[in-house]
Amino acid sequence: MDEGERVMTAIACRSALEALVTAPGVTLAAPPILVSPAAYFDLAGEELGARMILTQGMDGSEFCLRPDFTLPIAIDHIANGAATPAAYGYLGPVFRQRTDGPAQFDQGGMELLALPDADAALDQVIGFARAVTDIYGVTAPHIRVGDIDLFETLLAACDMPDVWRPRVRARFGHPEAMTALLDRLADPRPPMPGPAGLPADDIADWVGELMLTNGLSLTESRTPEEIAARYLEKQALEAQRVPGPTIDLLRNYLAISGPADKSLAAIGALGQSTGIDLTPALAGASRRVDQLRDGLKAKSILFDAGFSPRLDYYTGITFEVTGAGGLVLVSGGQYDRLLKRLGASQDIPAVGCAVWVDRLEAEVRP
């Protein structure tokens, strides 16, 4: 394929993609390029925060170049009625610091919000992903799947102090951080040095004396009272031990990865061996895996028990589609907690996917 043919192919593919995101029943979303970074810092974590491109208005207001479409679409949807069913399509530039390509690149996608039938909504998103891969000639994609419901069901049934559950959940999808936490829980730290056993006021006085002795201000950073409260919180946390078998169970679960049917069977066997009933969650995961397998006609479908976007508002299934080049071409999933986190009065069903146009274009090149 010469350069002229590549250009014509890219134009034709782009036109077909534009038709998908403006199909009947789909609202084309076009959020501004300059958006507030607040929601991204609150919800998307340090990883995306470090990749955002920030700027400042003349009045000191902080903005970022739009790093994705999902959050501004969700925010606009809430303003127009969070419980109103809607389908949004989008296609345009996003901006992120990247090591493997330019900081500006085109992204397309679909977001389905507040649709009452979750399975039908997931089918529609899968159909969109299939149509996109067909446009770009990705005939035998590989799919990686995870399921947050399964992990949260296991975590809720584990034998551990409740104080540790949200801390473990917060590290799901962060393999290094999860490993570090489980290692720490398996080898508890010795008692923290300091005024153990003293009341909070006495600890604050002790901290204040240390700060003044070392020439530190009592007001310019954390106050002695704040430091004392954090010290007591850590003491109480370290006193809550997680049983060794629970740590082993979590490690064994997170290590499961392979062909979807075998992985789900292994998770079921793990639940049975520990007396944890994962049957309803497994049935849901199996159903959603079948939807992906049938809808995308995958060459392979891998279920990775520890896979999740590094965003704690995801629920249910998450997936990535890769092509011959090994790069992620499509990613998506269910995120029923997002709209409530952004201000809606309740959880709102939501599912969507994003497609990387530059990578899809590379798939059609010889």
N, C-alpha and C positions, 0 to 999 in steps of 0.2 A: 504494500500500500504506500503510494507516494504522498508527499506533503499535501497536495491538492485534494487527494481522496480522503486523507485524514481530516482535513478541515471540513469537507462536505459531510463526512460521517458524523463529526462532532456536532455540526449544525443540525443535522437531521435528528440525532439523539436528543439534543437539547430541546428541540421543538416537541418531540414526543413526550419528554419529561414535563414540559410546561403544560401539555394537554392533560397529564395525569393530575397535576396539582391544581388545575382549574376545572376538573370534571364536574358534571352536574351534581349538585348536592354538597360540593366542597367549596368552602370560602377561602379565597386566596388571602393569606395573612402577610402583611408587609410592615412589621414593626420597625421603628426608627433604627438607624445604624448606631446612633449615640444613645445609650441607655444607662440607667442608674446601676452601679455595680453592687448595691446593697444586697439584693436578693441572691446574687451569685456568691458573695462572701458568706451569707447566712446558710445557704443550702448546698452549694456545690463544692465546698471544702477548699482546702489549701491547694490541692493539685491544680484545679482549674483556675483558682484565684491567682496563682503564680504565673499562669499563662495568659491572663487577660492583658489587654493593652489599654492602659488608663490614660485619661487626659483630664484637664481641669478647665472650667469656664472662667471668664474674667471676674466673676463674683466669688470665685473659690469653690463653686459646686463641682463635685467629682462625677465623672462619667467614664464609661468604658465603651470601646468599640464592641458591638454586638458579638459575643462569643458563641451564641447559639440562638435558636428560635423558640425553643420550648418554653422557657421561663417568661419571656415577654408575651407570648401567645396566651399562656395560662393567666397571667396578670390581667390582660385585656379581657379575657373571657369572664373572669370574676366580676369585673366592672360592668359587664353587660348581662350578668345573671349566671351565677356559677352552676345552677342546677339545670340550665337549658342545654339540651343535647346539641352538639355542634361538631362538624368535621372541618378541619383547617388543613390547607395545603400551603407549602411555601417553597421558594426557590430563590436563592440570592447569596450574597457574600456574608461570611462570618470571619471573625478575626481572632486568632489565637497564636501565641508564640509556639512555634514548632521546630523540632530539630530535623524533621524529615521532609520539609517542604516550606513553601512561602507562608507568611503569617496571615495572608488573605486568601481564602479559597471558597468556592461555591458549595453550598449545602442545600439539598432539597429534603422534603419529608412530608409526613402527614401526622396530625394529632387528632385523636377522637376523644372528646370530652363529654362526660355525663350521659353517654349512651347506656340504656338500661340493660342490654344484653351483652355481657362481657365477652362471651365466646364469639358472638357475631362481630363485635368490634375488633377482636383479635384477628378473626378471619379477614376482615376488611383491610387491616394493616398488613397482614401477610400477603394478601392479594396485591396490594400496592407494591410491596417489596419484590414480589415475583414479577410484576409488570416492569419494574425498573431494571431488574437483572436481565429480563428478556430483551429490553431495548438495547442494552449494551452487550448482548451476546454472552452473558454469563450462564452457561447451560448446565453446569454441574457444580454448584456452590457447596462449600463446606460450612456447616453451621455449628456454632458453639452455644450451648444453652445452660442457663442456671435457673434456679427457682427459689425466690426469697421465702415464699410461704413454707416450703419444706424445712428450711433452716430455722425459721422462727418457731415452727411447731416443735422441732427437736429441742431448741433452746428453752422454750417454755416448760418442757417436761423434764429437763435435766435437773439433777440433784445439785443445787448450788444456792448460795445466799442470793436473794433477789437483788441486792445492791450491785452484783456483778453482771446481771443479765444485760442491761443497757450498754455496759462497757464492752462486753463481748460483741453485741449486735453492731455497735458503732464501728467495729473493726472488720466486719464481714465485707469481703471484696477487697480488703487490703492485706494480702498474704503476709508481708513482712511484719506489719503491725500486729496481726493476729498471732503469728508465731512468737513474737516477743512477749505478748501478753500471756499466752499459754505457758511459755517457759517461765515467766515470772510467777504465775499461779502454781506451777509445779514445784517451784523452789522459792518458797516465801522468804521475804526479806527479814533480817533481824529487826528487833524493835528500833524505831527511829530514835536517834540521840535527841536529847533535849529535856525539857521539864515534864516528863511523863507523870500523869496523875494529878497535876495542878489544875485548878479551875481556869476557865478561859481568860478571866480578867488578869490573873497572876501570870499566865503565859504571855499575854499582851504586854504587861509591864516588863517581863524578862526580855522579850523581843525588842521593845523600845530602848531598853538600856544597851543592848548589843548594838543597835543601829546607831545610837548617839555615840557610843564608844568608838565606833568605826567611822564616824564622820558622815553618816547617812541621814538624809532628811526624813522626818516622820510624816511628811505630807506630799512630797513630790512623786512618790510611787505608791506601792501598796502600803496601807497603814499597818501598824502593829496588830490591830484588831483583826484585819483581814488575813494577815499572815498566821495569826493564832488560830483563826477559824479553819483555815486550810490545813494547818498542822493537825488539828483534832480530827478533821475529816479523813485525812490520810491514815491516822492511827486507827480510827474505827474501821476503815476499809481493809487495812492489812490484817485486822483481827478476824475478818470474815473469811475463813478458809474454804476453798473449793476442793471437794474430794478428788483424789487421784483418778478414780474410775471415770469421773465426769470429764476430766481433762483428756483422758485417753479416748473417750467416746467422741469428743469434739474433733480431736486430731484425726481419728479414723474416718469420721464423716467427711471432713474437709479434704482428705486425701483421695476420695473417690472421684475418678475421672476416666472416661472412656466411652465406648459406644453406648448410646442412650439407654437401650433396653437393659444391657448388663449393669450399667451404673444404677438405674432405678431399682433393679432387683437386689443389688448389693445394699442399697439404702434400706430397702424393706427388710432384708435379713439382719442388718445392723439394729434396726428398731426392734425386731422380734427378740434378738439375743439380749437386749437390755430392758425388755418389758415396756417399751415406749410404742404407743399405737400411732403409727404414721400413715395408716391406711387412707383416711380421707385426703390428706395432703398429697400422698403419692398418686392417688387417683386423679386429682386435679393436675398434677405435674405431667402424668402420662398422657392425659387428654390434650394438654397444650403442646407437648412434644409431638404428638400425632398431627396436630394442626400444622405445625411448622414443617414436619416431614412431608405431609401430603401437599401443602400449599406451595412449598418452594422446590419440590422435587430434588432434594439435596443428594449430593454424591455421598456425603457422610454427615451424620449428626452426632455430635459428642456432647454428653452431659457432664458438666464440671460442677461438682457439689459446692465448690467454693467461689464460683464465678458470680459476680454482681458488679454493676457500675458502682463507682465509689460515691454514691448518693443514697442517703438513708430514706428517701421518700419512695423508692421503688418497692413494688409488691408483686407477687406472682412471678410470671416468667420474664426472663431477660434473654436476649439473643444477639449474636453477631454473625454476619455472613461474610465469608472471605472467598476470594476467587483464586485464579491460578497464581497470581503474584503473592499471595499470602497476606495481603493487607486487608483490613476491615473495610468492606464496601457499604454495608448496611448494618445499623445497630438499632435496637429498640427494646421495648418491653412495656410492662404495666406499671403505672405510678399513681396509684389511687390516693396516696397521702399528700401529693404535691399541692393541690389547690387549697386544702385546709391549712397547710404550712404557710401558704401565701395570703391567708386571710379569709377563706371561705368558712362557713359555719360548720361544715361537716366534710367528711371524706367524700370525694367525687370520683366516680370511675373514670379512669383515663388510661389510654394506651396509644403508643405512637412509635414511629421509627424515623431515623435520619439516614440520608444517603450522601456519600462523599463523591461529588461529581468528578473531581480530578482523578481519583482513583478508578472510577468506573470508565472514564475515557481511556485510561491507560490499559484497561482490559481488552479493548478492541484493537489495540495496536499490535502489529506483528512482532 
